[in-house]
Amino acid sequence: MPTLSKSELVDHLMGLRGAKFTTIVAETDPRMRKTGNPYVGATKISRVNGVVNWIYQNAVNNQRCRENQPLDHQGEVEHFEPEPRKWGTRLRHDSGHVAPLVEHKGKHYLELKVERSLGHEYRLNGETLDPQAVAEFLPQRKEGARQKVDNPVVLRDYSIENICQITIDGIVYEIE
């Protein structure tokens, strides 16, 4: 299995053209509530399938059309206009096309349109935790409230530092 350093991964992602399906394995901080939490310091290992080099506005408008909602006063599907990113700057290729990376405070993040979760687990000190026990300390997510759809488009930004493995064009890369 080929390996890439974090900087080689950034270079590889900057070189991608067009939308691509990808699968990542990431180890992240699950941002749990601290008060009374015996699992403080746990990490979440996620395996996620998604798309890079996609356009959020187009994805939401396509979902609205599939669901035929929300409708405006003339009975047409309302057009979605995204708000600007709250943090970070979306990087662009030399050609001007957007890259799948966001830069923020000198760090890089992979912007991923999540298609499906392929599973996750929580670990603390090398031990796998019971997901039901951890659940009460996790924040509730409100996915895509502004999208006004039944099945929201899920966007996740993964720090390059947290990506352990990525599959692009059928090639699985270990990230060191």
C-alpha positions, 0 to 999 in steps of 0.5 A: 500500500503506498504511503503519503506524508501529510504535505504529499496528501495536500499536493495530491489533493490540489492536483485532483480535477473534477469530482471524485469519490473517495473514502477516508479513515480519520481519527478525530476529537469527538468534542464531547461534553466534559462535565461528568464525562468519564470518556474525556480524551477519547478519539473517534475513528471514522470511515467515511465515503464521499465526494471531493471537488464538488459544489455545495450550492449545486448539490443542495439545489439538486437535492431540492429538485429531487425532493421537489421542495421547498416551493416558492409562491409560483410553485417552483422549487426555490433556488438555494444560495449558500452563506459564505464559509464561517471559517477558512478559505477554500483553495483554488487551482491555478486554473481558478477552479476550486480545490477540495481543500480549505486553509485556516490558520496555516492548516489544511482541511479536506472538504468532503460531501459525505455520501455514507458513513461506513462505521465509526468507533470511539477509543480511549487508551487503546480500548474500544468504548461502548457507543451507547455509553459515549452517546450521552456526552456527544452534542446533537447535530442539526444537519442542513437546517437552511437547506429545507430538504428532508435529506440534507447534503452533509458537508464535513471538513476533515483536518489533514492532520486527522486523516489516516487513510484515503482512497482515491481513484481506487488507490488506498494510501496510508497517511503518515 
